[in-house]
Amino acid sequence: MSDTVSAAKPAAAPARPFFSSGPCAKRPGYNVADLQLDVLGRSHRSALGKKTLGLACSETARILGLPAGYRVAVVAGSDTGAV
């Protein structure tokens, strides 16, 4: 018995075809070739990983305009309650 499912091709293309794997659409002009890959595969404990995570947190706080004393953190996303 096969578990494969076939789907018919949609009749029309979406109005906004900037597809993404998550709930957010890619911005117009997005190009995967523009991604910086120097931290890909590096541990969050490496000097480069720590620097990159720190920059991600500080830039997020700046962009959101968080008040002084507020901090942004990167935590596990598995929702196991471990945090």
PyMOL commands that set and color helices and strands:
alter all, ss='L'
color gray80, all
select helices_A, chain A and resi 32-34+47-64
alter helices_A, ss='H'
color red, helices_A
deselect
rebuild
show_as cartoon
